[in-house]
Amino acid sequence: MVELSLVTPIAYLKGVGPQKADLLQKELQIFTIGDLLQHYPFRYIDKTQFLKIRQLHPDMHGAQVLGRLISLKEVGEKKGKRLVGQFKDDTGSMELVWFQSLSWLKKSLTVGAPYIIYGKPSEFNGILSITHPEMELYQKAEKRIGNMRMQPVYSSTEKLKKFNLDSKGLQKLQEVAIATVYRTLNDPLPPYILQAHELMPFAQALVSIHFPENEQLMQAAIRRFKFEELFFIQLRLLRNKQLNTKKYKGHRFGEVGEKFNKFFTQRLPFPLTNAQKRVIKEIRLDTNTGAQMNRLVQGDVGSGKTVVALMSMLLAIDNGYQACMMAPTEILATQHYNGLKELLGDAICSVKLLTGSTPAKARRIIHQELEDGSLDILIGTHALIEDKVKFKNIGFVVIDEQHRFGVEQRAKLWRKNLIPPHMLVMTATPIPRTLAMTMYGDLDISVIDELPAGRKPIKTVHFFENKRLRVFGFMREEIAKGRQIYIVYPLIKESEKMDLLYLEAGLEGLLREFPMPQYHISIVHGKMSVKDKDFEMQRFVKGQTQIMVATTVIEVGVNVPNASVMVIENAERFGLSQLHQLRGRVGRGAEQSYCILMSSNKLSKEGRTRLETMVQTNDGFEIAEVDLQLRGPGDLSGTQQSGILEMKIADLAKDQALLSEARQRVIQIFQEDPNLASPENHLLVQFLNQRGAAISWDKIS
């Protein structure tokens, strides 16, 4: 008989079989016994702690009650159909309510039987109830591994529950899995790491996380698996960084030449901040090593990333290479092009713009100039990665707001030269340190954490709907001073589900308050053609309109120094990162700027926290940390496509200290044993050989 192991397909585990295996794969991505054992409990119930029904109240997050199911009946019709059960203990009764899987529940629940239920209590019309409670038949003496005081709870799905693979069913499978593979378990972490970080051994941790005898063992097991997950992520990232440095030669920019110096002495409109100088120096050092540079520059809105990118591109041109900058939208690409043209003037180097809207004749000229080397800098959108776009000698690539591009799109730019160009990735979305260490752990990271001199911090206020007339009055005052105003809405048309002030209705109200010919309004939203959008944008840029009514299409790429007020309607509907990006559209001139957050009176706790954070701070990195705490890493824009953040147990918002500890250990290992040649690191080499090649730089950046 073949001995089963962690890599054995899940279908071969006793009690699974082909049908359940197929469901486990589709519903929970469980393909092997190891995958099952990595399907950790998401919480635990202390089985010795029961509340009485009379102790329940709606403010509780969850409660466990032991009682009896007295009755079960179906009520309502069609979409309103539901199953209602009467549940009773010696202190009172309550309702249990289900809206899904009604026929299956009617078959599987036994009226008159004792149950342990768990769920969040709620109250409606004085009746206490729990919706979709977890149900478990009460059995006094049930044998389990350990004493099962801490009951694990596993995430499941409605489809799995129909095959008895609810939390309880998954727990039984975990028990079978551990018993089946326990003798074959080997610890993937070397003994010296376990000892140095006081980690529980693998086999013991596996038992203690699924069947904890007490809370101390459970917490020790959780810490062990979190460390292991973070450690191996860092091992892969830093190993890839090490290999890329060795594998990919880079163009050597040995000279700081005429174009760089001419721009610096004659065209630079303001002194560089110390942060800008530091980042340019880091790039100069990188591009003179002979290895390919992969550097992420993150800086808040308005911190001067574009100037850093331009001076880096001039460095490439001075050394005989071409450069390009790719932006995710035509608006942003055009913005960069206009900005660079203004900074450079006509005498320093040639710059052109290539987007989907570029006419065929102009496109042919650009292609020719790229190939003969007479074009120095090309700014564009996805059009840059088309096969027909060929450079004579591309040496430096800037990717702006990189998370908006797919993996293959970025990799195509990378392959535009025999020797890969240096890559500078820019983002105006501040990334929390823990997220940066995980998403971009194999990139070098630069931070521009200063704003140019003379910039006044934007004043942010939050108003409820009843203060709208006051806001209109303030807008008139600012327009009378010659300023311009943005008003941003979350939707274009009315949504049946959301009671929002949508753009079209908002516009009607605005036209009444700001009538022509005294006032002029521009409108921009995502459903407009590029030509119409550009026309409206240009009217606002030229000062022909005082108010720009828009959806979030203006989140990036609009630079109007004269605009001093940003009004965000239904601000509670936006994420923190998006609110911060929108606020960054103002505050670009010398005048005091304002951001006004309008919201309904009904705010969720999270919505209130977001708006309070915006009012309290302009620091993008502080805002990003709060955003990570509120939403978790998987929801932050662009992180999921990296594939790295699909963590089984670690939480970047809560496990920052553990991540730093794991990363420092990996750094120390590579310092002491760069090739992982010592016998004590044999296990790490095994891991990298099995899974470490799955991620490389062009896949994640």
C-alpha positions in Angstrom: 0.0 0.0 0.0 1.3 3.5 -1.0 1.9 5.7 2.0 0.1 9.0 1.7 1.8 12.4 2.1 1.2 16.1 2.0 1.4 16.1 -1.8 -1.1 13.2 -2.3 -4.2 14.3 -4.3 -7.1 15.0 -1.9 -9.3 12.4 -3.6 -7.2 9.6 -2.1 -7.9 10.7 1.5 -10.3 8.4 3.3 -13.8 9.9 3.2 -13.3 12.2 0.2 -13.4 10.4 -3.2 -13.7 11.9 -6.7 -16.9 13.9 -6.2 -16.0 15.6 -3.0 -12.4 16.1 -4.3 -13.8 18.0 -7.3 -15.9 20.2 -5.0 -13.0 20.9 -2.7 -10.9 21.9 -5.6 -13.5 24.2 -7.1 -14.8 25.8 -3.9 -11.7 26.0 -1.7 -8.8 25.4 -4.1 -7.9 22.3 -2.0 -6.0 19.9 -4.4 -3.8 17.9 -2.0 -3.8 16.7 1.6 -1.3 19.5 2.3 -3.7 22.0 0.9 -6.4 20.7 3.3 -4.1 21.0 6.3 -3.3 24.5 5.2 -7.1 25.3 5.3 -6.7 26.7 8.8 -9.6 27.6 11.2 -10.6 31.2 10.9 -11.6 31.3 14.5 -12.2 29.0 17.6 -15.1 28.6 19.9 -14.5 27.8 23.5 -16.8 24.8 23.8 -17.1 25.2 27.6 -18.7 28.6 27.3 -22.4 28.8 26.6 -24.7 31.8 26.9 -28.3 31.7 27.9 -30.9 33.1 25.4 -31.9 35.8 27.9 -28.2 37.0 28.0 -28.1 37.7 24.2 -28.3 41.2 22.8 -27.7 42.7 19.3 -24.3 44.4 20.2 -22.6 41.0 20.5 -20.3 40.0 17.6 -21.3 36.3 18.2 -22.6 34.0 20.8 -22.8 30.2 21.4 -26.0 28.8 22.8 -27.0 25.3 23.8 -30.7 24.6 23.4 -33.4 22.6 21.5 -34.9 23.1 18.0 -38.6 23.2 18.8 -40.1 23.8 15.3 -39.2 24.5 11.7 -41.4 26.1 9.1 -41.1 27.7 5.7 -42.6 31.2 5.4 -43.0 33.9 2.7 -43.1 33.5 -1.1 -40.7 33.6 -4.0 -37.7 35.8 -3.2 -39.0 36.5 0.3 -39.1 32.8 1.1 -37.2 31.8 4.3 -37.0 29.0 6.8 -37.7 29.9 10.4 -36.9 27.7 13.4 -37.9 28.2 17.0 -35.0 27.6 19.4 -35.4 27.3 23.1 -33.4 26.9 26.3 -34.4 27.1 30.0 -34.4 30.9 29.9 -36.4 31.7 26.8 -36.8 31.2 23.1 -35.6 32.9 19.9 -35.8 32.6 16.1 -33.3 31.0 13.7 -33.6 32.2 10.2 -32.3 30.9 6.8 -32.7 32.4 3.3 -30.6 29.8 1.4 -30.5 26.0 0.9 -33.9 25.7 2.4 -34.7 22.2 1.1 -31.4 20.8 2.2 -31.8 22.4 5.7 -35.3 20.9 6.1 -33.8 17.4 5.5 -30.7 17.8 7.6 -32.1 19.5 10.7 -34.0 17.5 13.3 -36.9 19.1 15.2 -36.8 18.2 18.9 -33.0 17.6 18.9 -30.5 19.5 21.1 -28.1 21.8 19.2 -25.2 24.0 19.8 -25.7 27.1 17.7 -23.4 30.0 17.0 -24.0 33.3 15.3 -24.6 37.1 15.7 -27.8 38.0 17.6 -30.1 40.6 16.1 -33.4 42.0 17.1 -36.4 43.0 15.0 -39.8 44.2 16.4 -38.7 42.9 19.8 -38.0 39.4 18.5 -34.4 38.0 19.0 -33.0 36.0 16.1 -29.8 34.7 14.5 -29.6 34.5 10.7 -27.8 31.5 9.2 -26.4 30.2 12.5 -23.8 27.5 12.6 -25.6 24.3 13.8 -24.0 21.3 15.5 -25.9 18.4 17.1 -25.1 18.3 20.8 -23.3 15.1 21.9 -22.2 14.8 25.5 -19.1 12.6 25.1 -17.6 12.9 21.7 -14.0 11.6 21.3 -11.6 13.9 19.5 -7.9 14.6 19.3 -7.1 16.6 22.5 -9.8 17.6 24.8 -11.4 19.9 22.1 -12.0 22.7 24.5 -11.1 25.1 21.6 -13.4 24.1 18.7 -12.0 25.1 15.3 -14.3 26.8 12.8 -13.5 26.4 9.1 -14.8 28.5 6.2 -17.1 26.4 3.9 -19.6 27.1 1.1 -23.3 26.3 0.5 -22.3 23.7 -2.1 -19.9 21.9 0.3 -22.4 21.9 3.1 -24.8 19.9 0.9 -22.1 17.1 0.9 -21.7 17.3 4.7 -18.5 19.4 4.3 -19.6 22.2 6.6 -17.2 23.3 9.4 -17.8 20.1 11.3 -17.3 17.9 8.2 -14.0 19.7 7.4 -12.9 19.2 10.9 -13.4 15.4 10.6 -11.4 15.4 7.4 -8.6 17.3 9.1 -8.5 14.7 11.8 -8.3 11.9 9.2 -5.6 13.8 7.3 -3.4 14.4 10.3 -3.7 10.7 11.4 -2.9 9.6 7.8 0.3 11.7 7.2 1.6 12.3 10.7 4.5 9.8 10.4 5.6 11.3 7.1 5.8 14.9 8.3 9.1 16.7 7.9 9.7 20.2 9.2 10.4 22.6 6.2 12.3 24.9 8.5 15.8 24.1 9.6 16.4 23.4 13.3 18.5 26.6 13.8 15.6 28.8 12.7 13.1 27.0 15.0 15.5 27.5 17.8 16.4 31.1 17.1 12.8 32.2 16.8 11.4 29.9 19.4 9.0 28.2 17.0 6.9 25.1 17.6 7.9 22.1 15.5 5.9 21.5 12.4 4.0 18.3 13.3 3.1 19.6 16.8 2.0 22.9 15.3 -0.3 21.1 12.8 -2.1 19.3 15.6 -2.2 22.3 17.8 -3.7 24.6 15.1 -6.5 22.2 14.1 -7.1 20.5 17.5 -5.7 22.8 20.2 -5.7 21.5 23.8 -5.5 25.1 25.1 -5.2 28.7 24.0 -1.4 28.9 24.6 -0.7 26.0 22.3 -3.1 27.4 19.7 -1.4 30.8 19.7 2.0 29.2 19.5 0.9 27.1 16.5 -0.6 30.2 14.7 2.7 32.1 15.3 4.7 29.2 13.9 2.7 29.0 10.6 2.5 32.8 10.2 6.3 33.1 10.5 6.8 30.2 8.1 4.5 31.7 5.5 6.2 35.2 5.7 9.7 33.6 5.8 9.2 31.6 2.6 7.7 34.6 0.8 10.8 36.7 1.7 13.1 33.8 0.8 11.6 33.6 -2.7 11.6 37.4 -3.2 15.1 38.0 -2.0 16.5 35.0 -3.9 14.9 36.2 -7.1 16.4 39.7 -6.5 19.8 38.1 -6.0 19.4 35.9 -9.2 18.1 38.8 -11.3 21.1 40.9 -10.3 23.5 38.1 -11.4 21.5 37.0 -14.4 20.5 40.3 -16.1 23.2 42.6 -17.2 22.3 46.2 -17.4 23.4 49.2 -19.5 26.0 51.1 -17.6 25.3 54.8 -17.4 28.8 56.0 -16.5 28.4 59.7 -17.5 26.4 62.6 -16.2 26.4 64.6 -19.4 25.3 67.7 -21.2 21.5 67.1 -21.4 21.2 66.2 -17.7 23.4 69.3 -16.7 21.7 71.6 -19.1 18.2 70.7 -17.6 19.5 71.0 -14.1 21.1 74.4 -14.5 18.8 76.0 -17.0 15.3 74.4 -17.0 14.6 73.1 -13.5 11.7 75.3 -12.3 12.3 74.8 -8.5 15.1 73.5 -6.3 15.0 69.7 -5.8 14.0 68.5 -2.3 16.5 66.4 -0.3 14.2 63.4 -1.0 14.4 63.9 -4.8 18.2 64.3 -4.6 18.5 61.1 -2.6 16.4 59.1 -5.1 18.2 60.5 -8.1 21.5 59.5 -6.5 20.2 56.0 -5.8 19.2 55.7 -9.5 22.6 57.0 -10.6 24.4 54.4 -8.5 22.1 51.6 -9.7 22.6 52.4 -13.4 26.4 52.4 -13.1 26.8 48.9 -11.6 26.4 47.0 -14.9 23.4 45.1 -13.5 19.8 45.8 -14.5 18.0 48.2 -12.2 14.5 47.4 -10.9 13.5 50.2 -8.6 10.1 51.3 -7.2 9.7 55.0 -6.4 6.8 55.8 -4.2 5.9 59.3 -3.4 2.8 61.1 -2.3 0.7 63.1 -4.8 2.7 66.2 -5.8 6.0 65.1 -4.4 7.9 65.5 -7.6 8.2 61.9 -9.0 8.0 63.1 -12.6 11.0 65.3 -12.3 13.0 62.4 -10.8 11.8 60.2 -13.8 12.8 62.9 -16.3 16.3 63.4 -14.9 16.8 59.6 -14.9 15.7 59.5 -18.6 18.2 62.3 -19.4 20.9 60.3 -17.7 20.1 57.4 -20.2 20.1 59.8 -23.2 23.5 61.3 -22.2 24.8 57.7 -22.3 23.5 57.0 -25.8 20.2 55.3 -25.0 16.5 56.0 -25.6 13.9 56.2 -22.8 10.2 55.7 -22.6 7.4 56.3 -20.0 4.2 54.2 -20.0 1.0 55.4 -18.3 -2.3 53.6 -17.8 -4.6 56.1 -19.5 -4.5 58.6 -22.3 -5.3 61.4 -19.9 -2.3 60.6 -17.8 0.0 59.9 -20.7 -1.0 63.2 -22.3 -0.5 65.0 -18.9 3.0 63.5 -18.7 3.8 64.5 -22.2 2.6 68.1 -21.8 4.5 68.3 -18.5 7.8 67.0 -19.9 7.5 69.3 -22.9 7.1 72.3 -20.7 10.0 71.3 -18.5 12.4 70.5 -21.3 11.6 73.3 -23.8 12.7 72.6 -27.4 16.5 72.6 -27.0 17.4 69.6 -24.8 15.9 66.5 -26.4 13.1 65.2 -28.5 9.9 63.9 -26.9 6.8 62.4 -28.6 3.4 61.0 -27.5 2.0 57.7 -28.7 -1.5 56.6 -27.7 -4.4 54.8 -29.3 -5.6 58.2 -30.6 -2.3 59.1 -32.4 -3.1 59.4 -36.2 -1.6 56.9 -38.6 0.7 59.4 -40.3 2.1 60.7 -36.9 2.5 57.1 -35.8 4.6 56.1 -38.8 6.9 59.1 -38.2 7.3 58.0 -34.5 8.1 54.4 -35.5 10.7 55.7 -38.0 12.3 58.1 -35.5 12.4 55.4 -32.8 14.2 52.9 -35.1 16.7 55.4 -36.5 17.4 56.7 -32.9 16.5 60.4 -33.6 13.6 60.2 -31.0 15.0 60.3 -27.4 11.9 60.0 -25.2 8.6 58.3 -26.0 5.6 58.8 -23.7 2.5 56.6 -24.2 -0.1 54.1 -23.1 -0.4 50.4 -23.9 0.4 51.5 -27.5 4.1 51.4 -26.5 4.1 47.6 -26.1 2.8 46.8 -29.6 5.2 44.6 -31.6 5.6 47.3 -34.3 7.0 49.7 -31.8 10.8 49.1 -32.1 13.5 51.1 -30.4 17.0 51.5 -31.8 18.5 51.3 -28.3 16.0 51.5 -25.3 17.9 51.8 -22.1 15.5 53.2 -19.5 11.7 52.5 -18.9 9.5 54.3 -16.5 6.1 52.7 -15.6 3.6 55.0 -13.9 0.9 53.6 -11.6 2.2 50.1 -12.5 -0.6 48.2 -10.7 -3.0 49.2 -13.6 -1.0 47.1 -16.1 -1.1 43.3 -16.5 1.9 41.1 -16.1 2.4 40.3 -19.8 2.1 44.0 -20.8 4.9 45.0 -18.5 7.1 42.1 -19.6 6.7 43.1 -23.3 8.4 46.4 -22.5 11.1 44.6 -20.7 11.9 42.6 -23.9 12.3 45.6 -26.2 16.1 45.3 -26.1 18.6 42.5 -26.1 19.9 43.7 -22.8 16.9 44.5 -20.6 16.4 48.3 -20.0 16.6 49.7 -16.5 13.1 49.8 -15.0 11.8 52.6 -12.8 8.3 51.8 -11.4 6.4 54.9 -10.0 3.3 55.0 -7.9 1.5 57.9 -6.3 -0.3 55.4 -4.1 1.7 55.3 -0.9 2.2 51.6 0.1 2.5 50.6 3.7 5.9 49.3 4.6 4.7 45.7 5.2 2.9 45.6 1.9 5.9 47.0 0.1 8.2 44.4 1.6 5.9 41.7 0.4 4.6 42.9 -2.9 7.9 44.4 -4.0 10.3 42.6 -1.8 12.6 41.8 -4.8 12.7 45.5 -5.9 14.8 48.3 -4.5 12.4 50.8 -3.0 12.9 54.6 -2.9 10.5 56.9 -1.1 10.0 60.6 -1.9 8.7 61.8 1.5 8.9 65.6 1.1 6.7 68.0 -0.8 8.3 70.9 -2.8 8.9 74.1 -0.9 6.1 76.6 -0.8 3.3 74.0 -1.0 0.6 74.6 1.6 -1.1 71.6 3.2 -4.6 71.1 1.9 -7.3 71.8 4.5 -9.8 69.0 4.7 -13.3 69.2 6.2 -16.2 66.8 6.5 -19.8 68.1 6.1 -23.1 66.3 6.2 -25.8 66.9 3.6 -27.5 69.7 5.8 -24.5 71.9 5.3 -24.8 72.0 1.4 -25.8 75.6 1.2 -22.8 76.6 3.2 -20.6 74.7 0.8 -22.2 76.4 -2.2 -21.5 79.8 -0.6 -17.9 78.9 0.0 -17.5 77.8 -3.6 -18.9 81.2 -4.8 -16.3 82.9 -2.7 -13.4 80.9 -4.2 -14.7 81.4 -7.7 -14.9 85.2 -7.0 -11.2 85.0 -6.2 -10.5 83.5 -9.6 -10.1 79.9 -8.4 -11.5 76.8 -9.9 -13.4 73.8 -8.3 -13.7 70.1 -8.8 -16.8 68.2 -7.8 -16.5 64.4 -7.9 -19.4 61.9 -7.8 -19.2 58.1 -7.4 -21.7 57.2 -10.0 -22.8 58.5 -13.5 -26.5 57.3 -13.3 -28.8 56.6 -10.4 -28.3 53.2 -8.9 -31.4 51.3 -7.6 -29.3 49.8 -4.8 -27.6 53.0 -3.6 -29.2 56.2 -2.6 -26.4 58.4 -3.9 -26.2 61.9 -5.2 -25.3 60.8 -8.7 -23.6 63.0 -11.3 -26.6 63.9 -13.5 -28.9 64.9 -10.6 -26.1 66.8 -8.9 -25.5 68.7 -12.2 -29.1 69.8 -12.2 -28.7 71.3 -8.7 -25.4 72.9 -9.6 -26.9 74.6 -12.7 -29.6 76.2 -10.5 -27.0 77.5 -8.0 -24.3 78.4 -10.6 -26.3 79.6 -13.6 -24.9 80.7 -17.0 -23.6 83.1 -18.2 -22.0 84.0 -14.9 -20.6 80.5 -14.3 -19.4 77.8 -16.7 -19.3 74.1 -15.9 -17.2 71.2 -17.5 -18.4 67.6 -17.3 -16.1 64.6 -17.5 -17.0 60.9 -17.0 -15.8 57.5 -18.2 -18.6 56.9 -20.7 -17.6 59.9 -22.8 -15.4 59.6 -25.9 -11.7 60.4 -25.5 -12.2 63.4 -27.8 -15.1 64.8 -25.8 -13.3 64.2 -22.5 -10.2 66.0 -23.8 -12.3 68.9 -25.0 -13.9 69.4 -21.6 -10.6 68.9 -19.7 -9.0 71.5 -21.9 -11.7 74.0 -21.2 -11.1 73.6 -17.5 -7.3 73.7 -17.9 -7.6 77.0 -19.9 -9.8 78.5 -17.2 -12.8 78.7 -19.5 -14.9 76.9 -16.9 -14.9 77.4 -13.2 -16.3 74.1 -12.1 -15.4 70.6 -13.2 -18.1 68.0 -12.5 -16.6 64.5 -12.8 -16.5 60.9 -11.8 -13.3 59.4 -10.6 -11.8 59.6 -14.1 -9.9 62.6 -12.7 -8.3 60.6 -9.9 -5.0 60.8 -11.7 -3.6 62.9 -14.5 -5.1 66.3 -14.1 -2.9 69.1 -13.1 -4.6 72.5 -12.8 -2.6 74.7 -10.3 -5.5 77.2 -10.2 -8.0 74.6 -8.9 -8.2 75.2 -5.1 -11.3 73.2 -4.0 -12.1 69.5 -4.3 -15.7 68.6 -3.3 -16.2 64.8 -3.0 -19.8 63.8 -2.9 -20.8 60.7 -1.0 -17.3 60.5 0.3 -18.1 57.5 2.5 -18.5 55.4 -0.7 -14.8 55.9 -1.7 -11.8 54.0 -0.3 -9.2 55.9 1.6 -6.6 55.6 -1.1 -9.0 56.9 -3.7 -10.0 59.9 -1.4 -6.3 60.7 -1.0 -5.7 60.6 -4.7 -8.6 62.8 -5.4 -7.6 65.3 -2.8 -4.2 65.5 -4.5 -5.8 67.1 -7.6 -5.8 70.4 -5.7 -3.0 72.0 -3.7 -0.8 72.3 -6.8 -0.5 76.1 -6.8 0.7 78.6 -4.2 -2.8 79.3 -2.9 -4.5 77.6 0.0 -6.5 74.6 -1.2 -9.4 72.8 0.4 -11.0 69.3 0.2 -14.6 69.1 1.2 -16.0 65.6 2.0 -19.8 65.5 1.7 -21.6 62.5 3.2 -25.0 61.2 4.3 -25.8 61.3 8.0 -25.8 57.5 8.1 -22.2 56.4 8.3 -20.8 52.9 9.1 -18.1 52.7 11.7 -15.6 52.1 8.9 -16.9 55.0 6.8 -16.6 57.3 9.8 -13.0 56.1 10.4 -12.1 56.8 6.8 -13.5 60.4 6.8 -11.9 61.2 10.2 -8.5 59.9 8.9 -8.8 62.2 5.9 -9.6 65.2 8.1 -6.8 64.5 10.5 -3.8 63.9 8.2 -2.4 64.7 4.7 0.3 62.0 5.1 -0.3 59.4 2.4 1.7 56.8 4.2 -0.2 57.2 7.4 -3.5 57.0 5.3 -2.2 53.8 3.6 -1.6 52.2 7.0 -5.1 52.9 8.1 -6.4 51.6 4.8 -4.5 48.4 5.2 -6.0 48.0 8.8 -9.5 48.6 7.5 -9.5 46.6 4.2 -6.7 44.1 4.4 -4.0 43.7 1.8 -6.1 41.7 -0.7 -8.4 44.6 -1.4 -5.8 47.2 -1.9 -5.6 48.0 -5.6 -3.3 45.9 -7.6 -2.1 43.6 -4.9 -3.9 40.5 -5.9 -2.5 40.2 -9.3 1.0 39.6 -7.8 -0.1 36.2 -6.6 2.0 36.6 -3.5 -0.6 38.0 -1.2 -2.9 35.0 -1.2 -1.8 34.1 2.2 -3.3 31.2 4.2 -2.7 32.6 7.7 -0.5 35.7 7.9 -2.1 39.1 8.0 0.0 42.0 6.8 -2.1 44.5 8.8 -1.5 42.7 12.1 1.8 40.8 11.6 4.2 43.6 10.8 6.6 42.7 13.5 6.7 39.1 12.5 7.2 40.1 8.8 10.2 42.2 9.8 11.6 39.4 11.9 11.2 36.9 9.0 12.8 39.3 6.5 15.8 40.1 8.7 16.4 36.3 9.1 16.4 35.8 5.3 18.7 38.8 4.8 21.1 37.4 7.4 21.0 33.9 5.7 22.0 35.4 2.3 24.7 37.5 3.9 26.3 34.5 5.6 25.6 31.9 2.9 24.8 33.6 -0.5 24.5 30.4 -2.4 22.7 28.4 0.4 25.5 25.9 0.1 25.8 24.9 3.8 24.2 21.7 4.9 21.9 23.5 7.4 20.3 25.4 4.6 19.6 22.2 2.5 15.9 22.4 3.4 15.7 26.0 2.1 17.2 24.9 -1.3 14.6 22.1 -1.4 11.8 24.6 -0.9 13.2 27.0 -3.7 13.6 24.1 -6.1 10.0 23.0 -5.5 8.3 26.3 -5.5 10.7 29.2 -5.5 10.9 29.6 -9.3 7.2 30.5 -9.4 7.7 34.2 -9.1 10.2 36.5 -10.9 10.5 40.2 -11.1 8.6 40.7 -14.4 5.7 38.7 -12.9 5.2 41.0 -9.9 6.2 44.5 -10.7 
